[in-house]
C-alpha cells in the first residue's frame, strides 16, 4: 500500500508548513511522523538558548507542542 501524503497520520498532529509553538518558540513543521514532527525554528539561532538548541531543526513529540493552525508559505 502506497503512502498517501494527504492522509493524516495522527489526529492531533500538525500539518506540513503549519506554525507550532514549542517551549515558547515559534517553529515551522517540515515533516510529520506517527509520534512527532520535524520542525525548524522561525528565528535561529535562539538568542540566550543556543546551548539548548544548537541546530535549526529538531523533532518534537505531538504532546509537546501547541498548534496554531496557521499555515506558513513554503520557502525554497
PDB file of N, CA, C, O and CB in Angstrom:
ATOM      1  N   UNK A   1       0.846  -1.183   0.000  1.00  0.00           N
ATOM      2  CA  UNK A   1       0.000   0.000   0.000  1.00  0.00           C
ATOM      3  C   UNK A   1       0.887   1.241   0.000  1.00  0.00           C
ATOM      4  O   UNK A   1       1.788   1.358   0.831  1.00  0.00           O
ATOM      5  CB  UNK A   1      -0.960   0.001   1.223  1.00  0.00           C
ATOM      6  N   UNK A   2       0.647   2.141  -0.900  1.00  0.00           N
ATOM      7  CA  UNK A   2       1.452   3.364  -1.021  1.00  0.00           C
ATOM      8  C   UNK A   2       1.064   4.372   0.052  1.00  0.00           C
ATOM      9  O   UNK A   2      -0.078   4.409   0.511  1.00  0.00           O
ATOM     10  CB  UNK A   2       1.282   3.989  -2.419  1.00  0.00           C
ATOM     11  N   UNK A   3       2.033   5.184   0.439  1.00  0.00           N
ATOM     12  CA  UNK A   3       1.804   6.239   1.423  1.00  0.00           C
ATOM     13  C   UNK A   3       1.042   7.383   0.776  1.00  0.00           C
ATOM     14  O   UNK A   3       1.422   7.864  -0.292  1.00  0.00           O
ATOM     15  CB  UNK A   3       3.141   6.743   2.015  1.00  0.00           C
ATOM     16  N   UNK A   4      -0.037   7.822   1.422  1.00  0.00           N
ATOM     17  CA  UNK A   4      -0.843   8.932   0.932  1.00  0.00           C
ATOM     18  C   UNK A   4      -0.472  10.186   1.715  1.00  0.00           C
ATOM     19  O   UNK A   4      -0.763  10.267   2.908  1.00  0.00           O
ATOM     20  CB  UNK A   4      -2.366   8.623   1.059  1.00  0.00           C
ATOM     21  N   UNK A   5       0.162  11.166   1.073  1.00  0.00           N
ATOM     22  CA  UNK A   5       0.618  12.378   1.753  1.00  0.00           C
ATOM     23  C   UNK A   5      -0.535  13.168   2.359  1.00  0.00           C
ATOM     24  O   UNK A   5      -0.331  13.917   3.315  1.00  0.00           O
ATOM     25  CB  UNK A   5       1.386  13.257   0.786  1.00  0.00           C
ATOM     26  N   UNK A   6      -1.736  13.015   1.824  1.00  0.00           N
ATOM     27  CA  UNK A   6      -2.897  13.756   2.318  1.00  0.00           C
ATOM     28  C   UNK A   6      -3.539  13.087   3.534  1.00  0.00           C
ATOM     29  O   UNK A   6      -4.304  13.721   4.262  1.00  0.00           O
ATOM     30  CB  UNK A   6      -3.927  13.901   1.212  1.00  0.00           C
ATOM     31  N   UNK A   7      -3.228  11.809   3.753  1.00  0.00           N
ATOM     32  CA  UNK A   7      -3.806  11.086   4.884  1.00  0.00           C
ATOM     33  C   UNK A   7      -3.134  11.541   6.181  1.00  0.00           C
ATOM     34  O   UNK A   7      -1.907  11.599   6.271  1.00  0.00           O
ATOM     35  CB  UNK A   7      -3.652   9.550   4.696  1.00  0.00           C
ATOM     36  N   UNK A   8      -3.951  11.860   7.176  1.00  0.00           N
ATOM     37  CA  UNK A   8      -3.423  12.319   8.441  1.00  0.00           C
ATOM     38  C   UNK A   8      -2.905  11.135   9.253  1.00  0.00           C
ATOM     39  O   UNK A   8      -3.626  10.157   9.448  1.00  0.00           O
ATOM     40  CB  UNK A   8      -4.494  13.087   9.224  1.00  0.00           C
ATOM     41  N   UNK A   9      -1.680  11.214   9.721  1.00  0.00           N
ATOM     42  CA  UNK A   9      -1.052  10.138  10.469  1.00  0.00           C
ATOM     43  C   UNK A   9      -1.613  10.055  11.879  1.00  0.00           C
ATOM     44  O   UNK A   9      -1.882   8.963  12.379  1.00  0.00           O
ATOM     45  CB  UNK A   9       0.456  10.333  10.514  1.00  0.00           C
ATOM     46  N   UNK A  10      -1.786  11.179  12.508  1.00  0.00           N
ATOM     47  CA  UNK A  10      -2.246  11.268  13.885  1.00  0.00           C
ATOM     48  C   UNK A  10      -3.279  12.389  13.936  1.00  0.00           C
ATOM     49  O   UNK A  10      -3.028  13.483  13.431  1.00  0.00           O
ATOM     50  CB  UNK A  10      -1.052  11.528  14.886  1.00  0.00           C
ATOM     51  N   UNK A  11      -4.423  12.132  14.532  1.00  0.00           N
ATOM     52  CA  UNK A  11      -5.500  13.124  14.566  1.00  0.00           C
ATOM     53  C   UNK A  11      -5.084  14.452  15.182  1.00  0.00           C
ATOM     54  O   UNK A  11      -5.585  15.502  14.779  1.00  0.00           O
ATOM     55  CB  UNK A  11      -6.667  12.574  15.325  1.00  0.00           C
ATOM     56  N   UNK A  12      -4.168  14.422  16.162  1.00  0.00           N
ATOM     57  CA  UNK A  12      -3.737  15.633  16.855  1.00  0.00           C
ATOM     58  C   UNK A  12      -2.504  16.277  16.230  1.00  0.00           C
ATOM     59  O   UNK A  12      -2.021  17.297  16.720  1.00  0.00           O
ATOM     60  CB  UNK A  12      -3.458  15.318  18.295  1.00  0.00           C
ATOM     61  N   UNK A  13      -2.001  15.693  15.166  1.00  0.00           N
ATOM     62  CA  UNK A  13      -0.752  16.166  14.571  1.00  0.00           C
ATOM     63  C   UNK A  13      -0.943  17.449  13.784  1.00  0.00           C
ATOM     64  O   UNK A  13      -1.981  17.669  13.160  1.00  0.00           O
ATOM     65  CB  UNK A  13      -0.166  15.102  13.671  1.00  0.00           C
ATOM     66  N   UNK A  14       0.072  18.285  13.826  1.00  0.00           N
ATOM     67  CA  UNK A  14       0.116  19.469  12.979  1.00  0.00           C
ATOM     68  C   UNK A  14       0.285  19.005  11.535  1.00  0.00           C
ATOM     69  O   UNK A  14       0.537  17.826  11.282  1.00  0.00           O
ATOM     70  CB  UNK A  14       1.274  20.440  13.407  1.00  0.00           C
ATOM     71  N   UNK A  15       0.149  19.922  10.603  1.00  0.00           N
ATOM     72  CA  UNK A  15       0.312  19.588   9.192  1.00  0.00           C
ATOM     73  C   UNK A  15       1.549  20.299   8.635  1.00  0.00           C
ATOM     74  O   UNK A  15       2.085  21.216   9.256  1.00  0.00           O
ATOM     75  CB  UNK A  15      -0.957  19.977   8.384  1.00  0.00           C
ATOM     76  N   UNK A  16       1.984  19.865   7.473  1.00  0.00           N
ATOM     77  CA  UNK A  16       3.147  20.483   6.831  1.00  0.00           C
ATOM     78  C   UNK A  16       2.974  21.989   6.708  1.00  0.00           C
ATOM     79  O   UNK A  16       1.896  22.475   6.367  1.00  0.00           O
ATOM     80  CB  UNK A  16       3.382  19.873   5.452  1.00  0.00           C
ATOM     81  N   UNK A  17       4.030  22.711   6.985  1.00  0.00           N
ATOM     82  CA  UNK A  17       4.103  24.174   6.895  1.00  0.00           C
ATOM     83  C   UNK A  17       3.269  24.898   7.946  1.00  0.00           C
ATOM     84  O   UNK A  17       3.103  26.115   7.866  1.00  0.00           O
ATOM     85  CB  UNK A  17       3.661  24.615   5.535  1.00  0.00           C
ATOM     86  N   UNK A  18       2.742  24.169   8.929  1.00  0.00           N
ATOM     87  CA  UNK A  18       1.984  24.818   9.997  1.00  0.00           C
ATOM     88  C   UNK A  18       2.947  25.412  11.023  1.00  0.00           C
ATOM     89  O   UNK A  18       3.981  24.822  11.338  1.00  0.00           O
ATOM     90  CB  UNK A  18       1.014  23.813  10.676  1.00  0.00           C
ATOM     91  N   UNK A  19       2.593  26.577  11.533  1.00  0.00           N
ATOM     92  CA  UNK A  19       3.379  27.177  12.615  1.00  0.00           C
ATOM     93  C   UNK A  19       2.926  26.543  13.925  1.00  0.00           C
ATOM     94  O   UNK A  19       1.731  26.488  14.216  1.00  0.00           O
ATOM     95  CB  UNK A  19       3.212  28.746  12.653  1.00  0.00           C
ATOM     96  N   UNK A  20       3.890  26.065  14.715  1.00  0.00           N
ATOM     97  CA  UNK A  20       3.603  25.497  16.023  1.00  0.00           C
ATOM     98  C   UNK A  20       4.393  26.278  17.074  1.00  0.00           C
ATOM     99  O   UNK A  20       5.343  26.994  16.757  1.00  0.00           O
ATOM    100  CB  UNK A  20       3.956  23.976  16.067  1.00  0.00           C
ATOM    101  N   UNK A  21       3.978  26.124  18.323  1.00  0.00           N
ATOM    102  CA  UNK A  21       4.685  26.741  19.444  1.00  0.00           C
ATOM    103  C   UNK A  21       5.263  25.618  20.291  1.00  0.00           C
ATOM    104  O   UNK A  21       4.527  24.771  20.798  1.00  0.00           O
ATOM    105  CB  UNK A  21       3.735  27.671  20.294  1.00  0.00           C
ATOM    106  N   UNK A  22       6.575  25.613  20.442  1.00  0.00           N
ATOM    107  CA  UNK A  22       7.263  24.613  21.259  1.00  0.00           C
ATOM    108  C   UNK A  22       8.148  25.341  22.257  1.00  0.00           C
ATOM    109  O   UNK A  22       9.027  26.113  21.873  1.00  0.00           O
ATOM    110  CB  UNK A  22       8.104  23.630  20.376  1.00  0.00           C
ATOM    111  N   UNK A  23       7.916  25.097  23.521  1.00  0.00           N
ATOM    112  CA  UNK A  23       8.721  25.712  24.583  1.00  0.00           C
ATOM    113  C   UNK A  23       8.755  27.234  24.447  1.00  0.00           C
ATOM    114  O   UNK A  23       9.769  27.875  24.722  1.00  0.00           O
ATOM    115  CB  UNK A  23      10.150  25.153  24.558  1.00  0.00           C
ATOM    116  N   UNK A  24       7.617  27.800  24.013  1.00  0.00           N
ATOM    117  CA  UNK A  24       7.517  29.242  23.856  1.00  0.00           C
ATOM    118  C   UNK A  24       8.128  29.791  22.573  1.00  0.00           C
ATOM    119  O   UNK A  24       8.160  31.005  22.371  1.00  0.00           O
ATOM    120  CB  UNK A  24       8.159  29.896  25.007  1.00  0.00           C
ATOM    121  N   UNK A  25       8.605  28.917  21.714  1.00  0.00           N
ATOM    122  CA  UNK A  25       9.281  29.322  20.479  1.00  0.00           C
ATOM    123  C   UNK A  25       8.463  28.937  19.255  1.00  0.00           C
ATOM    124  O   UNK A  25       7.869  27.860  19.212  1.00  0.00           O
ATOM    125  CB  UNK A  25      10.672  28.691  20.398  1.00  0.00           C
ATOM    126  N   UNK A  26       8.434  29.821  18.261  1.00  0.00           N
ATOM    127  CA  UNK A  26       7.703  29.532  17.034  1.00  0.00           C
ATOM    128  C   UNK A  26       8.547  28.682  16.097  1.00  0.00           C
ATOM    129  O   UNK A  26       9.735  28.930  15.890  1.00  0.00           O
ATOM    130  CB  UNK A  26       7.282  30.830  16.340  1.00  0.00           C
ATOM    131  N   UNK A  27       7.881  27.654  15.528  1.00  0.00           N
ATOM    132  CA  UNK A  27       8.556  26.748  14.615  1.00  0.00           C
ATOM    133  C   UNK A  27       7.652  26.456  13.432  1.00  0.00           C
ATOM    134  O   UNK A  27       6.439  26.650  13.497  1.00  0.00           O
ATOM    135  CB  UNK A  27       8.959  25.444  15.327  1.00  0.00           C
ATOM    136  N   UNK A  28       8.259  25.985  12.350  1.00  0.00           N
ATOM    137  CA  UNK A  28       7.518  25.590  11.152  1.00  0.00           C
ATOM    138  C   UNK A  28       7.684  24.088  10.955  1.00  0.00           C
ATOM    139  O   UNK A  28       8.807  23.582  10.957  1.00  0.00           O
ATOM    140  CB  UNK A  28       8.010  26.378   9.891  1.00  0.00           C
ATOM    141  N   UNK A  29       6.575  23.373  10.786  1.00  0.00           N
ATOM    142  CA  UNK A  29       6.598  21.928  10.586  1.00  0.00           C
ATOM    143  C   UNK A  29       7.112  21.625   9.181  1.00  0.00           C
ATOM    144  O   UNK A  29       6.600  22.149   8.192  1.00  0.00           O
ATOM    145  CB  UNK A  29       5.185  21.312  10.803  1.00  0.00           C
ATOM    146  N   UNK A  30       8.139  20.765   9.111  1.00  0.00           N
ATOM    147  CA  UNK A  30       8.701  20.402   7.805  1.00  0.00           C
ATOM    148  C   UNK A  30       8.475  18.928   7.468  1.00  0.00           C
ATOM    149  O   UNK A  30       8.679  18.513   6.327  1.00  0.00           O
ATOM    150  CB  UNK A  30      10.193  20.711   7.774  1.00  0.00           C
ATOM    151  N   UNK A  31       8.048  18.124   8.472  1.00  0.00           N
ATOM    152  CA  UNK A  31       7.714  16.717   8.242  1.00  0.00           C
ATOM    153  C   UNK A  31       6.844  16.240   9.394  1.00  0.00           C
ATOM    154  O   UNK A  31       6.981  16.702  10.527  1.00  0.00           O
ATOM    155  CB  UNK A  31       9.003  15.835   8.110  1.00  0.00           C
ATOM    156  N   UNK A  32       5.940  15.303   9.086  1.00  0.00           N
ATOM    157  CA  UNK A  32       5.028  14.764  10.100  1.00  0.00           C
ATOM    158  C   UNK A  32       5.217  13.250  10.172  1.00  0.00           C
ATOM    159  O   UNK A  32       5.225  12.565   9.149  1.00  0.00           O
ATOM    160  CB  UNK A  32       3.536  15.127   9.772  1.00  0.00           C
ATOM    161  N   UNK A  33       5.369  12.740  11.389  1.00  0.00           N
ATOM    162  CA  UNK A  33       5.554  11.310  11.636  1.00  0.00           C
ATOM    163  C   UNK A  33       4.484  10.824  12.607  1.00  0.00           C
ATOM    164  O   UNK A  33       3.683  11.621  13.097  1.00  0.00           O
ATOM    165  CB  UNK A  33       6.976  11.020  12.195  1.00  0.00           C
ATOM    166  N   UNK A  34       4.463   9.520  12.889  1.00  0.00           N
ATOM    167  CA  UNK A  34       3.451   8.950  13.790  1.00  0.00           C
ATOM    168  C   UNK A  34       3.429   9.621  15.153  1.00  0.00           C
ATOM    169  O   UNK A  34       2.359   9.979  15.647  1.00  0.00           O
ATOM    170  CB  UNK A  34       3.693   7.472  13.968  1.00  0.00           C
ATOM    171  N   UNK A  35       4.575   9.795  15.762  1.00  0.00           N
ATOM    172  CA  UNK A  35       4.641  10.304  17.132  1.00  0.00           C
ATOM    173  C   UNK A  35       5.229  11.693  17.273  1.00  0.00           C
ATOM    174  O   UNK A  35       5.270  12.236  18.377  1.00  0.00           O
ATOM    175  CB  UNK A  35       5.429   9.377  17.955  1.00  0.00           C
ATOM    176  N   UNK A  36       5.684  12.280  16.179  1.00  0.00           N
ATOM    177  CA  UNK A  36       6.361  13.572  16.285  1.00  0.00           C
ATOM    178  C   UNK A  36       6.326  14.321  14.954  1.00  0.00           C
ATOM    179  O   UNK A  36       5.867  13.811  13.932  1.00  0.00           O
ATOM    180  CB  UNK A  36       7.815  13.378  16.743  1.00  0.00           C
ATOM    181  N   UNK A  37       6.829  15.548  15.016  1.00  0.00           N
ATOM    182  CA  UNK A  37       7.038  16.330  13.803  1.00  0.00           C
ATOM    183  C   UNK A  37       8.495  16.756  13.769  1.00  0.00           C
ATOM    184  O   UNK A  37       9.145  16.866  14.809  1.00  0.00           O
ATOM    185  CB  UNK A  37       6.084  17.569  13.744  1.00  0.00           C
ATOM    186  N   UNK A  38       8.995  16.991  12.585  1.00  0.00           N
ATOM    187  CA  UNK A  38      10.292  17.648  12.433  1.00  0.00           C
ATOM    188  C   UNK A  38       9.952  19.098  12.145  1.00  0.00           C
ATOM    189  O   UNK A  38       9.114  19.391  11.291  1.00  0.00           O
ATOM    190  CB  UNK A  38      11.193  16.990  11.276  1.00  0.00           C
ATOM    191  N   UNK A  39      10.601  20.000  12.857  1.00  0.00           N
ATOM    192  CA  UNK A  39      10.275  21.417  12.703  1.00  0.00           C
ATOM    193  C   UNK A  39      11.541  22.255  12.758  1.00  0.00           C
ATOM    194  O   UNK A  39      12.544  21.857  13.350  1.00  0.00           O
ATOM    195  CB  UNK A  39       9.286  21.872  13.791  1.00  0.00           C
ATOM    196  N   UNK A  40      11.476  23.426  12.127  1.00  0.00           N
ATOM    197  CA  UNK A  40      12.607  24.341  12.152  1.00  0.00           C
ATOM    198  C   UNK A  40      12.182  25.644  12.823  1.00  0.00           C
ATOM    199  O   UNK A  40      11.048  26.099  12.675  1.00  0.00           O
ATOM    200  CB  UNK A  40      13.140  24.605  10.719  1.00  0.00           C
ATOM    201  N   UNK A  41      13.117  26.228  13.560  1.00  0.00           N
ATOM    202  CA  UNK A  41      12.848  27.468  14.267  1.00  0.00           C
ATOM    203  C   UNK A  41      12.649  28.593  13.263  1.00  0.00           C
ATOM    204  O   UNK A  41      13.371  28.677  12.269  1.00  0.00           O
ATOM    205  CB  UNK A  41      13.991  27.804  15.244  1.00  0.00           C
ATOM    206  N   UNK A  42      11.673  29.456  13.520  1.00  0.00           N
ATOM    207  CA  UNK A  42      11.454  30.603  12.634  1.00  0.00           C
ATOM    208  C   UNK A  42      12.531  31.647  12.831  1.00  0.00           C
ATOM    209  O   UNK A  42      12.877  32.368  11.895  1.00  0.00           O
ATOM    210  CB  UNK A  42      10.077  31.221  12.876  1.00  0.00           C
ATOM    211  N   UNK A  43      13.069  31.738  14.048  1.00  0.00           N
ATOM    212  CA  UNK A  43      14.198  32.633  14.323  1.00  0.00           C
ATOM    213  C   UNK A  43      15.340  31.802  14.889  1.00  0.00           C
ATOM    214  O   UNK A  43      15.227  31.224  15.970  1.00  0.00           O
ATOM    215  CB  UNK A  43      13.792  33.778  15.316  1.00  0.00           C
ATOM    216  N   UNK A  44      16.427  31.749  14.158  1.00  0.00           N
ATOM    217  CA  UNK A  44      17.572  30.954  14.584  1.00  0.00           C
ATOM    218  C   UNK A  44      18.837  31.746  14.337  1.00  0.00           C
ATOM    219  O   UNK A  44      18.941  32.393  13.294  1.00  0.00           O
ATOM    220  CB  UNK A  44      17.620  29.595  13.845  1.00  0.00           C
ATOM    221  N   UNK A  45      19.799  31.732  15.236  1.00  0.00           N
ATOM    222  CA  UNK A  45      19.848  30.971  16.485  1.00  0.00           C
ATOM    223  C   UNK A  45      18.883  31.533  17.529  1.00  0.00           C
ATOM    224  O   UNK A  45      18.476  32.693  17.462  1.00  0.00           O
ATOM    225  CB  UNK A  45      21.269  30.968  17.042  1.00  0.00           C
ATOM    226  N   UNK A  46      18.528  30.682  18.494  1.00  0.00           N
ATOM    227  CA  UNK A  46      17.615  31.072  19.562  1.00  0.00           C
ATOM    228  C   UNK A  46      18.438  31.839  20.594  1.00  0.00           C
ATOM    229  O   UNK A  46      19.209  31.250  21.351  1.00  0.00           O
ATOM    230  CB  UNK A  46      16.894  29.817  20.207  1.00  0.00           C
ATOM    231  N   UNK A  47      18.269  33.141  20.613  1.00  0.00           N
ATOM    232  CA  UNK A  47      19.081  34.003  21.483  1.00  0.00           C
ATOM    233  C   UNK A  47      18.934  33.624  22.951  1.00  0.00           C
ATOM    234  O   UNK A  47      17.825  33.503  23.469  1.00  0.00           O
ATOM    235  CB  UNK A  47      18.692  35.467  21.289  1.00  0.00           C
ATOM    236  N   UNK A  48      20.082  33.439  23.613  1.00  0.00           N
ATOM    237  CA  UNK A  48      20.106  33.078  25.027  1.00  0.00           C
ATOM    238  C   UNK A  48      19.898  31.606  25.296  1.00  0.00           C
ATOM    239  O   UNK A  48      20.020  31.163  26.438  1.00  0.00           O
ATOM    240  CB  UNK A  48      19.076  33.844  25.750  1.00  0.00           C
ATOM    241  N   UNK A  49      19.582  30.831  24.252  1.00  0.00           N
ATOM    242  CA  UNK A  49      19.341  29.396  24.442  1.00  0.00           C
ATOM    243  C   UNK A  49      20.096  28.569  23.393  1.00  0.00           C
ATOM    244  O   UNK A  49      19.668  27.481  23.008  1.00  0.00           O
ATOM    245  CB  UNK A  49      17.826  29.092  24.370  1.00  0.00           C
ATOM    246  N   UNK A  50      21.213  29.111  22.949  1.00  0.00           N
ATOM    247  CA  UNK A  50      21.997  28.421  21.928  1.00  0.00           C
ATOM    248  C   UNK A  50      22.433  27.029  22.366  1.00  0.00           C
ATOM    249  O   UNK A  50      22.506  26.120  21.539  1.00  0.00           O
ATOM    250  CB  UNK A  50      23.211  29.242  21.572  1.00  0.00           C
ATOM    251  N   UNK A  51      22.724  26.848  23.646  1.00  0.00           N
ATOM    252  CA  UNK A  51      23.143  25.537  24.142  1.00  0.00           C
ATOM    253  C   UNK A  51      21.983  24.539  24.131  1.00  0.00           C
ATOM    254  O   UNK A  51      22.183  23.345  23.906  1.00  0.00           O
ATOM    255  CB  UNK A  51      23.711  25.664  25.561  1.00  0.00           C
ATOM    256  N   UNK A  52      20.776  25.037  24.374  1.00  0.00           N
ATOM    257  CA  UNK A  52      19.594  24.167  24.359  1.00  0.00           C
ATOM    258  C   UNK A  52      19.227  23.749  22.939  1.00  0.00           C
ATOM    259  O   UNK A  52      18.782  22.624  22.712  1.00  0.00           O
ATOM    260  CB  UNK A  52      18.405  24.873  25.016  1.00  0.00           C
ATOM    261  N   UNK A  53      19.412  24.652  21.994  1.00  0.00           N
ATOM    262  CA  UNK A  53      19.019  24.416  20.604  1.00  0.00           C
ATOM    263  C   UNK A  53      20.179  24.750  19.670  1.00  0.00           C
ATOM    264  O   UNK A  53      20.181  25.810  19.044  1.00  0.00           O
ATOM    265  CB  UNK A  53      17.770  25.255  20.237  1.00  0.00           C
ATOM    266  N   UNK A  54      21.174  23.848  19.568  1.00  0.00           N
ATOM    267  CA  UNK A  54      22.339  24.129  18.725  1.00  0.00           C
ATOM    268  C   UNK A  54      22.064  23.987  17.224  1.00  0.00           C
ATOM    269  O   UNK A  54      22.872  24.420  16.402  1.00  0.00           O
ATOM    270  CB  UNK A  54      23.465  23.210  19.110  1.00  0.00           C
ATOM    271  N   UNK A  55      20.926  23.382  16.865  1.00  0.00           N
ATOM    272  CA  UNK A  55      20.594  23.158  15.461  1.00  0.00           C
ATOM    273  C   UNK A  55      19.314  23.895  15.101  1.00  0.00           C
ATOM    274  O   UNK A  55      18.491  24.169  15.975  1.00  0.00           O
ATOM    275  CB  UNK A  55      20.448  21.655  15.168  1.00  0.00           C
ATOM    276  N   UNK A  56      19.136  24.218  13.831  1.00  0.00           N
ATOM    277  CA  UNK A  56      17.970  24.981  13.389  1.00  0.00           C
ATOM    278  C   UNK A  56      16.715  24.125  13.291  1.00  0.00           C
ATOM    279  O   UNK A  56      15.606  24.650  13.186  1.00  0.00           O
ATOM    280  CB  UNK A  56      18.250  25.621  12.051  1.00  0.00           C
ATOM    281  N   UNK A  57      16.891  22.807  13.326  1.00  0.00           N
ATOM    282  CA  UNK A  57      15.755  21.884  13.230  1.00  0.00           C
ATOM    283  C   UNK A  57      15.800  20.881  14.371  1.00  0.00           C
ATOM    284  O   UNK A  57      16.867  20.554  14.891  1.00  0.00           O
ATOM    285  CB  UNK A  57      15.755  21.149  11.872  1.00  0.00           C
ATOM    286  N   UNK A  58      14.604  20.391  14.755  1.00  0.00           N
ATOM    287  CA  UNK A  58      14.529  19.383  15.806  1.00  0.00           C
ATOM    288  C   UNK A  58      13.237  18.578  15.661  1.00  0.00           C
ATOM    289  O   UNK A  58      12.317  18.990  14.956  1.00  0.00           O
ATOM    290  CB  UNK A  58      14.606  20.043  17.206  1.00  0.00           C
ATOM    291  N   UNK A  59      13.178  17.433  16.330  1.00  0.00           N
ATOM    292  CA  UNK A  59      11.962  16.619  16.379  1.00  0.00           C
ATOM    293  C   UNK A  59      11.209  16.965  17.655  1.00  0.00           C
ATOM    294  O   UNK A  59      11.808  17.135  18.717  1.00  0.00           O
ATOM    295  CB  UNK A  59      12.294  15.087  16.318  1.00  0.00           C
ATOM    296  N   UNK A  60       9.881  17.066  17.537  1.00  0.00           N
ATOM    297  CA  UNK A  60       9.051  17.417  18.681  1.00  0.00           C
ATOM    298  C   UNK A  60       7.880  16.433  18.752  1.00  0.00           C
ATOM    299  O   UNK A  60       7.149  16.261  17.777  1.00  0.00           O
ATOM    300  CB  UNK A  60       8.542  18.893  18.577  1.00  0.00           C
ATOM    301  N   UNK A  61       7.707  15.794  19.901  1.00  0.00           N
ATOM    302  CA  UNK A  61       6.593  14.875  20.110  1.00  0.00           C
ATOM    303  C   UNK A  61       5.277  15.641  20.000  1.00  0.00           C
ATOM    304  O   UNK A  61       5.205  16.809  20.381  1.00  0.00           O
ATOM    305  CB  UNK A  61       6.706  14.171  21.491  1.00  0.00           C
ATOM    306  N   UNK A  62       4.236  14.989  19.481  1.00  0.00           N
ATOM    307  CA  UNK A  62       2.941  15.636  19.307  1.00  0.00           C
ATOM    308  C   UNK A  62       2.383  16.190  20.619  1.00  0.00           C
ATOM    309  O   UNK A  62       1.631  17.165  20.610  1.00  0.00           O
ATOM    310  CB  UNK A  62       1.956  14.657  18.706  1.00  0.00           C
ATOM    311  N   UNK A  63       2.742  15.582  21.733  1.00  0.00           N
ATOM    312  CA  UNK A  63       2.230  16.018  23.040  1.00  0.00           C
ATOM    313  C   UNK A  63       2.907  17.292  23.536  1.00  0.00           C
ATOM    314  O   UNK A  63       2.433  17.911  24.488  1.00  0.00           O
ATOM    315  CB  UNK A  63       2.416  14.914  24.066  1.00  0.00           C
ATOM    316  N   UNK A  64       4.014  17.690  22.901  1.00  0.00           N
ATOM    317  CA  UNK A  64       4.846  18.769  23.439  1.00  0.00           C
ATOM    318  C   UNK A  64       4.767  20.094  22.702  1.00  0.00           C
ATOM    319  O   UNK A  64       5.524  21.012  23.019  1.00  0.00           O
ATOM    320  CB  UNK A  64       6.240  18.332  23.450  1.00  0.00           C
ATOM    321  N   UNK A  65       3.885  20.221  21.737  1.00  0.00           N
ATOM    322  CA  UNK A  65       3.754  21.499  21.044  1.00  0.00           C
ATOM    323  C   UNK A  65       2.287  21.927  21.002  1.00  0.00           C
ATOM    324  O   UNK A  65       1.373  21.125  21.189  1.00  0.00           O
ATOM    325  CB  UNK A  65       4.331  21.404  19.614  1.00  0.00           C
ATOM    326  N   UNK A  66       2.102  23.212  20.752  1.00  0.00           N
ATOM    327  CA  UNK A  66       0.759  23.764  20.616  1.00  0.00           C
ATOM    328  C   UNK A  66       0.544  24.129  19.151  1.00  0.00           C
ATOM    329  O   UNK A  66       1.380  24.793  18.539  1.00  0.00           O
ATOM    330  CB  UNK A  66       0.555  25.011  21.549  1.00  0.00           C
ATOM    331  N   UNK A  67      -0.572  23.696  18.600  1.00  0.00           N
ATOM    332  CA  UNK A  67      -0.897  24.033  17.215  1.00  0.00           C
ATOM    333  C   UNK A  67      -1.447  25.446  17.128  1.00  0.00           C
ATOM    334  O   UNK A  67      -2.163  25.897  18.022  1.00  0.00           O
ATOM    335  CB  UNK A  67      -1.909  23.033  16.634  1.00  0.00           C
ATOM    336  N   UNK A  68      -1.111  26.142  16.050  1.00  0.00           N
ATOM    337  CA  UNK A  68      -1.680  27.471  15.804  1.00  0.00           C
ATOM    338  C   UNK A  68      -2.694  27.420  14.664  1.00  0.00           C
ATOM    339  O   UNK A  68      -3.510  28.329  14.516  1.00  0.00           O
ATOM    340  CB  UNK A  68      -0.565  28.487  15.479  1.00  0.00           C
ATOM    341  N   UNK A  69      -2.644  26.361  13.859  1.00  0.00           N
ATOM    342  CA  UNK A  69      -3.490  26.189  12.678  1.00  0.00           C
ATOM    343  C   UNK A  69      -3.204  27.249  11.611  1.00  0.00           C
ATOM    344  O   UNK A  69      -3.998  27.446  10.692  1.00  0.00           O
ATOM    345  CB  UNK A  69      -4.961  26.241  13.078  1.00  0.00           C
ATOM    346  N   UNK A  70      -2.064  27.926  11.743  1.00  0.00           N
ATOM    347  CA  UNK A  70      -1.640  28.930  10.765  1.00  0.00           C
ATOM    348  C   UNK A  70      -0.648  28.261   9.813  1.00  0.00           C
ATOM    349  O   UNK A  70       0.373  27.723  10.241  1.00  0.00           O
ATOM    350  CB  UNK A  70      -0.997  30.190  11.470  1.00  0.00           C
ATOM    351  N   UNK A  71      -0.961  28.302   8.524  1.00  0.00           N
ATOM    352  CA  UNK A  71      -0.089  27.699   7.512  1.00  0.00           C
ATOM    353  C   UNK A  71       0.840  28.786   6.966  1.00  0.00           C
ATOM    354  O   UNK A  71       0.394  29.845   6.522  1.00  0.00           O
ATOM    355  CB  UNK A  71      -0.930  27.038   6.354  1.00  0.00           C
ATOM    356  N   UNK A  72       2.121  28.500   7.009  1.00  0.00           N
ATOM    357  CA  UNK A  72       3.135  29.434   6.514  1.00  0.00           C
ATOM    358  C   UNK A  72       3.451  29.127   5.070  1.00  0.00           C
ATOM    359  O   UNK A  72       3.291  27.990   4.625  1.00  0.00           O
ATOM    360  CB  UNK A  72       4.414  29.370   7.368  1.00  0.00           C
ATOM    361  N   UNK A  73       3.895  30.118   4.339  1.00  0.00           N
ATOM    362  CA  UNK A  73       4.275  29.918   2.937  1.00  0.00           C
ATOM    363  C   UNK A  73       5.513  29.044   2.867  1.00  0.00           C
ATOM    364  O   UNK A  73       6.376  29.079   3.744  1.00  0.00           O
ATOM    365  CB  UNK A  73       4.528  31.274   2.228  1.00  0.00           C
ATOM    366  N   UNK A  74       5.575  28.259   1.800  1.00  0.00           N
ATOM    367  CA  UNK A  74       6.768  27.439   1.572  1.00  0.00           C
ATOM    368  C   UNK A  74       7.907  28.328   1.111  1.00  0.00           C
ATOM    369  O   UNK A  74       7.713  29.262   0.333  1.00  0.00           O
ATOM    370  CB  UNK A  74       6.491  26.325   0.530  1.00  0.00           C
ATOM    371  N   UNK A  75       9.110  28.016   1.609  1.00  0.00           N
ATOM    372  CA  UNK A  75      10.303  28.722   1.151  1.00  0.00           C
ATOM    373  C   UNK A  75      11.263  27.710   0.568  1.00  0.00           C
ATOM    374  O   UNK A  75      11.349  26.581   1.050  1.00  0.00           O
ATOM    375  CB  UNK A  75      10.972  29.522   2.305  1.00  0.00           C
ATOM    376  N   UNK A  76      11.977  28.102  -0.455  1.00  0.00           N
ATOM    377  CA  UNK A  76      12.926  27.163  -1.088  1.00  0.00           C
ATOM    378  C   UNK A  76      14.317  27.406  -0.620  1.00  0.00           C
ATOM    379  O   UNK A  76      15.241  26.714  -1.045  1.00  0.00           O
ATOM    380  CB  UNK A  76      12.880  27.270  -2.596  1.00  0.00           C
TER     381      UNK A  76
END
